[in-house]
Amino acid sequence: MKQFKAQVKASGMYVETIVFANSIVEAQKILQAQFGASNVISIPTQIH
């Protein structure tokens, strides 16, 4: 698995979070499921 970093909106604040996924598409889907599609601010970028 790879690490992906993205900016999301949580409780009215903009925060960076890290998710573990196999691809950018999978990371995006995980973030959308956790925070809601409208709260994912940036496209996930691989960091490791």
C-alpha positions as CSV (number, residue, x, y, z in Angstrom):
1,M,0.0,0.0,0.0
2,K,1.0,3.6,-0.6
3,Q,0.4,6.7,1.4
4,F,-1.6,9.6,-0.1
5,K,-2.0,13.1,1.4
6,A,-5.0,15.4,0.7
7,Q,-6.6,18.4,2.0
8,V,-10.2,18.0,3.3
9,K,-12.8,20.1,5.2
10,A,-13.7,18.6,8.6
11,S,-15.9,20.4,11.1
12,G,-15.5,23.6,9.2
13,M,-11.7,23.5,9.2
14,Y,-9.3,22.7,6.4
15,V,-6.9,20.0,7.4
16,E,-4.4,17.7,5.7
17,T,-4.9,14.0,6.1
18,I,-3.1,10.8,5.0
19,V,-4.8,7.7,3.7
20,F,-3.3,4.3,2.7
21,A,-4.5,3.0,-0.6
22,N,-3.3,1.2,-3.7
23,S,-4.0,4.0,-6.2
24,I,-5.0,7.7,-6.4
25,V,-8.5,6.6,-7.5
26,E,-8.9,4.4,-4.4
27,A,-7.5,7.1,-2.1
28,Q,-10.1,9.6,-3.6
29,K,-12.9,7.1,-3.0
30,I,-11.8,6.5,0.6
31,L,-11.7,10.2,1.3
32,Q,-15.1,10.8,-0.3
33,A,-16.6,8.0,1.8
34,Q,-15.1,9.4,5.1
35,F,-15.6,13.1,4.6
36,G,-18.2,13.5,1.8
37,A,-17.4,14.3,-1.8
38,S,-17.9,18.0,-1.4
39,N,-15.4,18.1,1.5
40,V,-12.4,16.7,-0.4
41,I,-10.6,19.9,-1.4
42,S,-7.5,18.6,-3.2
43,I,-6.7,15.5,-5.3
44,P,-4.7,13.0,-3.2
45,T,-0.9,13.0,-3.9
46,Q,1.3,10.1,-3.3
47,I,3.9,10.8,-0.5
48,H,5.6,7.3,-0.2
